[in-house]
Amino acid sequence: MYTNVLGRFTRPALRGNRLLAGVLLLLSATPAWAAPLSLQDAEAIALRQNPGLGALTQKVAELRHQAVAVAQLPDPHLALGAVNLPLNSFSMNQQQMSMLSVGLSQTFPSFGKLGLEGQQAGVEARAAADTLRGQSAELVLLLRRAWLQALYAEDAVATVRHQEEVQAESVQAALALYRSAQGSQADVLRAQLARDSLANDISKLQAEEASDLAQIAQILNLPEPPSIEKQWPNLPPPPTLVEAEARLSGQPLLRAAQAQTRSAQIGVQVAKRSYWPEVTVSVDYGQDFYPGSPNWLSAGVNLSLPIFPGDRQDQDVAAARAKALQAQYRYDDQHLALTQQARATFARYEALKAQLERTDRHLLPTARNAFSATLAAYSGGRADMSTVLRTQKEVLDYALTRLQYRRDLALSAAELDFLTTQGATQP
């Protein structure tokens, strides 16, 4: 009896606990970005989770460790051996001069070479750090482009849907005139065709938005495309052209190219050190087991002799100089390219700003007024349906063009922000 009562009370409790556990599991499995994601939060996720930046971070760590290791002396060599050991008995005290020896040797590279190689590796590590900063800024730019494209597609779909509602007015006007024997059936069909064809535009825009959201998921290293905020982000206002050109010297990617040039120049000095000899100092101690024989101590210095430099040292120095010139040319070319890009982007930004303002103030309102007047004239029998459809299409074209101007203006601001990104001060 006690068992039955216990069973009646525990089974509902167990079911309730299981239900509660399932709810908690569902809540814990819900991703943190289930709510609409802001661009600022997305940028933080990208910088934290993108695998490409993670690989670059490890590359910087690798080069910093190498910069310490490369400046150290090579490991000393320990030698153990048996000297003058007779093969008939292998006895250490049968003959004089049979002994066991232990030796230690240390090689010293050419004077100043280790310091220069450590300095060169440190410069390369700083170049990698600047590359990381530059590619982080480039990733943010790529994210902003996909984000703005997705917002444009979202608003364009809403604009086309609104145009469908407006197009329905044309269909109703054509039907009214047709029923009153003042219009033709062809006008009704043309109006319906223009309304129904907008569905294709919506499908195309929705596919573009899905593609942009998939790219955002790839940048953020997310398994599924996130839900993003529908409001347009407030990007930093772009600097003037003079300010932008002045900031180019601190652009991380350009600083990385400059550091690579410096590393190649140090490489020329490293190559010149090959004209100096390497020195190896060795000390050996021998234990003689023959009765009455003394022990032995040997010391020596070995020098490399770079006396035929024509096919080795001279060629290494010439190759290092060519590499340094190559790095300098690459830096100059990249600086010119960034300068041209900044000027072109700033000019495009100013033009888009004027075009957007002109479209908001004059073009789009005028197109809407023209459509309203044409539709009223058609209802009064003073215009044909082709004129109505043409003015209606102009409204849609100007509305979509306005969205394109807004998108492209924000894209230009994002690109200028990338070009004027400043790297951290190098130690």
Secondary structure, 3 states (H helix, E strand, C coil): CHHHHHHHHHHHHHHHHHHHHHHHHHHHHCCCCCCCECHHHHHHHHHHHCHHHHHHHHHHHHHHHHHHHCCCCCCCEEEEEEECCCCCCCCCCCCCCCEEEEEEEEEECCCCHHHHHHHHHHHHHHHHHHHHHHHHHHHHHHHHHHHHHHHHHHHHHHHHHHHHHHHHHHHHHHHHHHHCCCCCHHHHHHHHHHHHCHHHHHHHHHHHHHHHHHHHHHHHCCCCCCCECCCCCCCCCCCCHHHHHHHHHHCHHHHHHHHHHHHHHHHHHHHHHHHCCCEEEEEEEEEECCCCCCCEEEEEEEECCCCCHHHCHHHHHHHHHHHHHHHHHHHHHHHHHHHHHHHHHHHHHHHHHHHHHHHHHHHHHHHHHHHHHHHHHHHCCCCCHHHHHHHHHHHHHHHHHHHHHHHHHHHHHHHHHHHCCCCCCCC
